[in-house]
Amino acid sequence: MEAASLVGSSMALHRPSCPAANFPLFTRFAANPLPRSPIKLYSSVSYSKPRHRRMAFGGSRRGMIVKASASPDSAEPNAQVAPLRMESPIGQFLSQILISHPHLVPAAVEQQLEQLQTDRDAEEKKEEPSASGTDLVLYRRIAEVKANERKRALEEILYALVVQKFMDANISLVPAITPSSADPSGRVDTWPSQEDKLEQLHSDEAYEMIQNHLALILGNRLGDSTSVAQISKLRVGQVYAASVMYGYFLKRVDQRFQLEKSMKILPNVSDGEESSIEQTVGDDTRPSYQAVSSHPEVSSWSGGGVSPGGFGDAIKPSRLRTYVMSFDAETLQRYATIRSKEAVGIIEKHTEALFGRPEISITPQGTVDSSNDELIKISFGGLKRLVLEAVTFGSFLWDVESFVDSRYRFVTN
């Protein structure tokens, strides 16, 4: 599974060194930035319609033209429906549509993707000048700038579609994390729970896995929604980013699971094999618990009462978990890899918009100094809401990435 790494003052995602039976709970630090070499990408898997509510993008709207209105009835320019402000011309256009007419976002996106495809086709037909020197350097620099502009536009198209899916489900995204002036205690979680609405967006099997994910993070505080803890803002941001990636992975494998389930070709797992898998899961969760339990925040979350086996014991048997554990190492790593740089970029930017830029530095010894990290007061119910939103964000991100790629090819197989 991916892990998030805080590099300098920004959040970056890294490929895991190896797949694991348990999925990431906390992100890790790295002193080096995201490597410049191309990210290894993989194709999607077809799937059947699951039991839960499907939020479709609608049918073809190729005959529809969407324009931003400049009438007095249009939305306020400073209104926001998501933490991240979109900056590209396409992103700003979609932001206005999100606020004024969110149901038109898919049509507006298709219109923009058609234009991007036209521009890309025109670029590919241009021949690189044969002359060397300044003209060639300038030509390549212009091409690089245009490619970066297209990448940013694609990121913000993905983001607009994810936000629109939350709006379609009547779920408001958590705003930027800041102490609330309305709460005298300084708690940051003044947002509604909306747990029931978030649950409906996942299949029964996927939600079982999400419950296990919550149990691994919150331990014996899972049922405690009122107690308030003072926690590192950086740590909460790491958990959020890791949960987004978990949701992306979970939706990907759940689609394959639902397809094979509908076709009645699911692999049969004997009781002995399932017991062996659960034993493997339990064994693999213990090192993870030991790794994260060194953080003071973890012991404060669990009230110091979780034994080293407590998190592993919280994992309940699940058909989907058993199905995932039947994958070989290569398949598991492939499914745990985010396919496009644009999706990686939007996870980084959304997390930074939500939690701010962490104030960290690298010591001469090569360790990370987060002594200036801000502490926030948040209830365990608020933490649960954040994790549920993050997992759903990742699930939606998989959906919209596949949708956009079907109109404008940008995911490399």
C-alpha positions as CSV (number, residue, x, y, z in Angstrom):
1,M,0.0,0.0,0.0
2,E,1.2,3.5,-0.5
3,A,2.6,5.5,2.3
4,A,2.7,9.3,2.7
5,S,5.9,11.0,3.3
6,L,6.4,14.6,4.5
7,V,9.1,16.2,2.5
8,G,10.3,19.6,3.6
9,S,7.0,21.5,3.9
10,S,4.9,19.4,1.6
11,M,3.3,15.9,1.6
12,A,4.4,13.3,-0.9
13,L,3.4,9.7,-1.6
14,H,5.8,6.8,-1.9
15,R,5.4,3.3,-3.2
16,P,5.6,0.7,-0.4
17,S,8.8,-1.4,-0.3
18,C,6.6,-4.5,-0.1
19,P,2.9,-5.4,0.3
20,A,1.6,-6.4,3.7
21,A,-1.4,-8.2,5.0
22,N,-2.4,-5.3,7.2
23,F,-2.9,-2.0,5.5
24,P,-1.1,1.3,6.4
25,L,-2.3,3.2,9.5
26,F,0.3,5.9,9.7
27,T,2.4,7.6,7.1
28,R,6.2,7.8,7.4
29,F,8.8,10.4,7.1
30,A,11.4,10.5,4.3
31,A,14.2,13.0,3.8
32,N,14.2,12.7,0.0
33,P,11.6,14.2,-2.3
34,L,9.3,12.2,-4.6
35,P,11.6,10.6,-7.2
36,R,11.6,12.1,-10.6
37,S,11.5,8.8,-12.4
38,P,8.1,7.8,-13.8
39,I,5.7,6.2,-11.5
40,K,4.8,2.6,-12.4
41,L,1.2,2.6,-13.5
42,Y,-1.4,-0.1,-14.0
43,S,-4.6,-0.6,-15.8
44,S,-8.0,-0.8,-14.3
45,V,-10.2,-3.8,-13.8
46,S,-13.8,-4.1,-15.1
47,Y,-16.5,-4.6,-12.5
48,S,-20.2,-5.2,-11.9
49,K,-22.5,-2.8,-10.2
50,P,-22.3,-3.4,-6.4
51,R,-25.3,-3.5,-4.0
52,H,-24.6,0.0,-2.6
53,R,-25.8,3.2,-4.1
54,R,-23.9,4.0,-7.3
55,M,-23.2,7.7,-8.0
56,A,-23.1,7.7,-11.8
57,F,-21.8,10.5,-13.9
58,G,-24.8,10.3,-16.1
59,G,-25.1,9.5,-19.8
60,S,-23.4,11.2,-22.7
61,R,-23.7,15.0,-22.7
62,R,-21.8,15.7,-25.8
63,G,-24.5,17.9,-27.2
64,M,-24.5,20.2,-24.1
65,I,-22.4,23.3,-23.7
66,V,-21.8,24.5,-20.2
67,K,-20.9,28.1,-19.5
68,A,-20.2,29.9,-16.3
69,S,-22.8,32.5,-15.6
70,A,-21.9,36.1,-14.7
71,S,-25.4,37.0,-13.6
72,P,-26.1,38.5,-10.2
73,D,-27.6,35.1,-9.2
74,S,-24.2,33.4,-9.6
75,A,-22.4,32.1,-6.6
76,E,-20.2,34.3,-4.4
77,P,-16.6,34.2,-5.6
78,N,-15.2,33.5,-2.1
79,A,-17.7,30.6,-1.5
80,Q,-16.0,27.2,-1.0
81,V,-17.3,23.7,-1.0
82,A,-13.9,22.0,-0.4
83,P,-10.7,22.8,1.4
84,L,-8.6,23.1,-1.8
85,R,-8.8,26.2,-3.9
86,M,-8.4,25.3,-7.6
87,E,-6.1,27.6,-9.5
88,S,-6.1,26.7,-13.2
89,P,-8.6,28.3,-15.5
90,I,-10.4,25.0,-15.9
91,G,-10.3,24.5,-12.1
92,Q,-11.8,27.9,-11.4
93,F,-14.5,27.4,-14.0
94,L,-15.4,24.0,-12.4
95,S,-15.4,25.6,-8.9
96,Q,-18.0,28.1,-10.0
97,I,-20.1,25.3,-11.6
98,L,-19.8,23.3,-8.3
99,I,-21.2,26.2,-6.3
100,S,-23.9,27.3,-8.6
101,H,-25.0,24.1,-10.6
102,P,-23.2,21.0,-9.2
103,H,-25.3,18.6,-11.3
104,L,-23.7,20.1,-14.4
105,V,-20.1,19.3,-13.4
106,P,-19.9,16.0,-15.3
107,A,-21.1,17.7,-18.5
108,A,-18.7,20.6,-18.0
109,V,-15.9,18.1,-17.4
110,E,-16.6,16.2,-20.6
111,Q,-16.5,19.5,-22.5
112,Q,-13.1,20.4,-21.0
113,L,-11.7,17.0,-21.6
114,E,-12.7,17.2,-25.3
115,Q,-10.8,20.5,-25.5
116,L,-7.8,19.1,-23.8
117,Q,-7.8,16.2,-26.2
118,T,-8.0,18.6,-29.2
119,D,-5.1,20.6,-27.8
120,R,-3.0,17.5,-27.2
121,D,-3.7,16.1,-30.7
122,A,-2.6,19.5,-32.2
123,E,0.6,19.4,-30.1
124,E,1.4,15.9,-31.3
125,K,1.1,16.9,-34.9
126,K,3.6,19.6,-34.5
127,E,7.1,18.7,-35.6
128,E,10.1,19.5,-33.4
129,P,12.2,22.1,-35.2
130,S,15.3,20.7,-36.8
131,A,17.4,23.7,-35.8
132,S,19.5,23.4,-32.7
133,G,20.3,25.9,-30.1
134,T,17.9,28.6,-28.7
135,D,14.9,27.7,-30.9
136,L,15.0,24.0,-29.9
137,V,15.4,24.9,-26.2
138,L,12.5,27.3,-26.4
139,Y,10.3,24.8,-28.2
140,R,10.9,22.2,-25.5
141,R,10.4,24.6,-22.7
142,I,7.0,25.7,-24.1
143,A,6.0,22.0,-24.5
144,E,7.0,21.3,-20.9
145,V,5.0,24.3,-19.7
146,K,1.9,23.1,-21.6
147,A,2.3,19.6,-20.3
148,N,2.4,20.9,-16.7
149,E,-0.7,23.0,-17.4
150,R,-2.5,20.0,-18.6
151,K,-1.4,18.0,-15.6
152,R,-2.7,20.6,-13.2
153,A,-6.0,20.9,-15.2
154,L,-6.4,17.1,-14.9
155,E,-5.7,17.1,-11.2
156,E,-8.4,19.8,-10.6
157,I,-10.8,18.0,-12.9
158,L,-10.4,14.9,-10.7
159,Y,-10.8,17.0,-7.6
160,A,-14.0,18.7,-8.9
161,L,-15.5,15.3,-9.7
162,V,-14.7,13.9,-6.3
163,V,-16.2,16.9,-4.6
164,Q,-19.3,16.7,-6.8
165,K,-19.8,13.0,-5.7
166,F,-19.8,14.1,-2.1
167,M,-22.3,16.9,-2.9
168,D,-24.5,14.4,-4.7
169,A,-24.5,12.2,-1.6
170,N,-25.4,15.3,0.5
171,I,-22.2,15.1,2.5
172,S,-20.2,18.2,3.2
173,L,-16.4,17.8,3.2
174,V,-14.6,18.7,6.4
175,P,-13.2,22.3,6.1
176,A,-9.6,23.3,6.8
177,I,-8.6,22.2,10.3
178,T,-8.5,25.2,12.6
179,P,-9.6,25.7,16.2
180,S,-13.3,26.8,16.3
181,S,-14.1,30.1,17.9
182,A,-17.6,28.7,18.6
183,D,-16.2,26.0,20.9
184,P,-14.7,27.5,24.1
185,S,-12.5,24.4,24.5
186,G,-10.8,25.0,21.2
187,R,-11.9,21.7,19.6
188,V,-11.5,21.6,15.8
189,D,-14.2,19.0,15.1
190,T,-17.4,21.1,14.9
191,W,-18.6,19.2,11.8
192,P,-21.5,16.8,11.7
193,S,-20.8,13.0,11.9
194,Q,-22.7,11.9,8.8
195,E,-21.5,8.3,9.5
196,D,-24.7,6.7,8.1
197,K,-24.5,8.6,4.8
198,L,-20.8,7.6,4.4
199,E,-21.6,4.0,5.2
200,Q,-24.2,3.8,2.4
201,L,-21.5,4.7,-0.2
202,H,-19.7,1.3,0.3
203,S,-20.7,-2.3,-0.2
204,D,-21.3,-4.4,2.9
205,E,-18.0,-6.3,2.4
206,A,-16.0,-3.1,1.9
207,Y,-17.6,-1.5,5.0
208,E,-16.5,-4.5,7.1
209,M,-12.9,-3.7,6.0
210,I,-13.4,0.0,6.8
211,Q,-14.6,-1.0,10.3
212,N,-11.4,-3.0,10.7
213,H,-9.3,-0.1,9.5
214,L,-11.0,2.2,12.1
215,A,-10.4,-0.4,14.8
216,L,-6.7,-0.6,13.9
217,I,-6.4,3.2,14.2
218,L,-8.6,4.0,17.2
219,G,-8.2,0.7,19.1
220,N,-10.5,0.6,22.2
221,R,-11.6,4.2,21.5
222,L,-13.7,3.1,18.5
223,G,-16.9,3.3,20.4
224,D,-16.0,6.5,22.3
225,S,-17.2,9.5,20.3
226,T,-17.2,12.2,23.0
227,S,-13.8,12.0,24.7
228,V,-11.4,14.7,23.6
229,A,-7.7,14.3,23.0
230,Q,-4.8,16.7,22.2
231,I,-3.1,15.2,19.2
232,S,-0.4,16.2,16.8
233,K,-1.9,17.8,13.7
234,L,0.9,16.3,11.7
235,R,-0.1,12.8,12.8
236,V,-3.7,13.3,12.1
237,G,-2.8,14.5,8.6
238,Q,-0.7,11.4,8.1
239,V,-3.6,9.1,9.1
240,Y,-5.9,11.0,6.7
241,A,-3.5,10.7,3.7
242,A,-3.0,7.0,4.4
243,S,-6.7,6.4,4.7
244,V,-7.3,8.1,1.3
245,M,-4.9,5.6,-0.2
246,Y,-6.6,2.8,1.7
247,G,-9.9,3.8,0.3
248,Y,-8.5,3.9,-3.3
249,F,-7.1,0.4,-2.9
250,L,-10.3,-0.9,-1.2
251,K,-12.6,0.3,-4.0
252,R,-10.3,-1.2,-6.6
253,V,-10.3,-4.7,-5.0
254,D,-14.0,-4.5,-4.1
255,Q,-14.9,-3.9,-7.7
256,R,-13.0,-7.0,-8.7
257,F,-14.6,-8.9,-5.8
258,Q,-18.1,-7.8,-6.7
259,L,-17.5,-8.8,-10.4
260,E,-16.3,-12.3,-9.4
261,K,-19.1,-12.6,-6.9
262,S,-21.8,-11.8,-9.5
263,M,-20.2,-14.3,-11.9
264,K,-20.0,-16.9,-9.1
265,I,-16.2,-17.5,-9.7
266,L,-14.9,-16.4,-6.3
267,P,-12.1,-18.7,-5.1
268,N,-13.1,-21.2,-2.5
269,V,-11.1,-20.8,0.7
270,S,-11.2,-23.7,3.1
271,D,-11.5,-23.2,6.8
272,G,-7.9,-24.2,7.3
273,E,-6.7,-21.7,4.7
274,E,-8.9,-18.9,6.1
275,S,-7.6,-19.6,9.6
276,S,-4.0,-19.5,8.2
277,I,-4.8,-16.2,6.5
278,E,-6.2,-14.7,9.7
279,Q,-3.2,-15.9,11.6
280,T,-0.9,-14.2,9.0
281,V,-2.9,-11.0,9.4
282,G,-2.6,-11.1,13.1
283,D,1.1,-11.7,13.0
284,D,1.7,-8.9,10.5
285,T,-0.2,-6.3,12.5
286,R,2.0,-6.7,15.5
287,P,5.1,-5.0,14.0
288,S,2.8,-2.2,12.8
289,Y,1.4,-1.7,16.2
290,Q,4.9,-1.6,17.7
291,A,6.0,0.9,15.1
292,V,3.2,3.4,15.8
293,S,2.8,2.8,19.5
294,S,6.1,4.7,20.1
295,H,4.3,7.9,19.2
296,P,2.8,9.6,22.3
297,E,-0.4,10.4,20.4
298,V,-1.2,6.7,19.8
299,S,-1.0,5.9,23.5
300,S,-3.2,9.0,24.2
301,W,-5.8,7.8,21.6
302,S,-6.0,4.4,23.1
303,G,-5.8,5.7,26.7
304,G,-2.7,3.6,27.2
305,G,-4.9,0.5,27.6
306,V,-4.3,-1.3,24.4
307,S,-2.0,-4.3,24.6
308,P,0.4,-5.1,21.7
309,G,-2.1,-7.7,20.5
310,G,-5.0,-5.4,20.9
311,F,-5.0,-3.9,17.4
312,G,-4.5,-7.3,15.8
313,D,-7.3,-8.8,17.9
314,A,-9.6,-6.0,16.6
315,I,-9.4,-7.4,13.0
316,K,-12.6,-9.4,12.3
317,P,-12.9,-12.1,9.7
318,S,-14.2,-10.7,6.4
319,R,-14.9,-12.3,3.1
320,L,-13.3,-9.4,1.3
321,R,-10.2,-9.5,3.5
322,T,-9.9,-13.3,2.9
323,Y,-10.3,-12.6,-0.9
324,V,-7.5,-10.0,-0.8
325,M,-5.2,-12.3,1.1
326,S,-5.5,-14.8,-1.7
327,F,-3.6,-12.4,-4.0
328,D,0.0,-13.1,-4.7
329,A,2.5,-10.5,-3.7
330,E,2.8,-9.0,-7.2
331,T,-1.0,-8.6,-7.6
332,L,-1.4,-7.1,-4.2
333,Q,1.3,-4.5,-4.8
334,R,-0.2,-3.7,-8.2
335,Y,-3.6,-3.1,-6.6
336,A,-2.1,-1.0,-3.9
337,T,-0.4,1.3,-6.4
338,I,-2.1,4.6,-7.3
339,R,-2.1,4.6,-11.1
340,S,-1.5,8.2,-12.1
341,K,0.7,11.1,-11.0
342,E,-2.4,13.3,-11.1
343,A,-4.2,11.2,-8.4
344,V,-1.0,11.3,-6.3
345,G,-0.8,15.1,-6.7
346,I,-4.4,15.7,-5.7
347,I,-4.1,13.6,-2.5
348,E,-1.1,15.7,-1.5
349,K,-2.8,19.0,-2.3
350,H,-6.1,18.1,-0.6
351,T,-4.3,16.9,2.5
352,E,-2.2,20.0,2.7
353,A,-5.2,22.2,2.2
354,L,-7.0,20.4,5.0
355,F,-4.2,20.4,7.6
356,G,-1.8,23.1,6.4
357,R,1.9,22.8,5.7
358,P,3.7,21.0,8.5
359,E,6.6,22.9,10.1
360,I,9.3,20.2,10.1
361,S,13.0,20.1,9.4
362,I,15.7,17.6,8.9
363,T,18.3,17.5,11.7
364,P,22.1,17.0,11.0
365,Q,21.7,13.4,12.1
366,G,19.1,12.9,9.3
367,T,16.1,12.6,11.6
368,V,12.9,14.6,11.3
369,D,12.4,17.4,13.8
370,S,8.7,18.1,14.3
371,S,9.0,20.0,17.6
372,N,7.2,22.9,16.1
373,D,4.2,20.8,15.1
374,E,0.9,22.1,16.2
375,L,-1.3,20.2,18.7
376,I,-5.1,20.2,18.1
377,K,-8.0,19.2,20.3
378,I,-10.3,16.7,18.7
379,S,-12.8,14.1,19.8
380,F,-12.5,10.5,18.9
381,G,-15.8,10.9,17.1
382,G,-14.2,13.6,15.0
383,L,-11.2,11.4,14.2
384,K,-13.6,8.6,13.1
385,R,-15.4,11.1,10.8
386,L,-12.1,12.2,9.3
387,V,-11.0,8.6,8.6
388,L,-14.4,7.7,7.1
389,E,-14.3,10.8,4.8
390,A,-10.7,10.0,3.8
391,V,-11.6,6.4,2.8
392,T,-14.6,7.6,0.9
393,F,-12.4,10.3,-0.8
394,G,-10.0,7.5,-2.0
395,S,-12.9,5.4,-3.2
396,F,-14.3,8.3,-5.2
397,L,-10.9,9.1,-6.6
398,W,-10.6,5.6,-8.1
399,D,-14.0,6.1,-9.7
400,V,-13.3,9.5,-11.2
401,E,-9.8,8.6,-12.4
402,S,-11.3,5.7,-14.4
403,F,-14.1,8.0,-15.7
404,V,-11.7,10.7,-16.9
405,D,-9.3,8.2,-18.4
406,S,-12.1,6.7,-20.5
407,R,-12.5,10.2,-22.1
408,Y,-9.0,11.5,-22.0
409,R,-6.3,8.8,-21.8
410,F,-3.7,9.8,-19.2
411,V,-3.3,6.6,-17.1
412,T,-0.4,4.6,-18.6
413,N,-1.0,0.9,-18.8
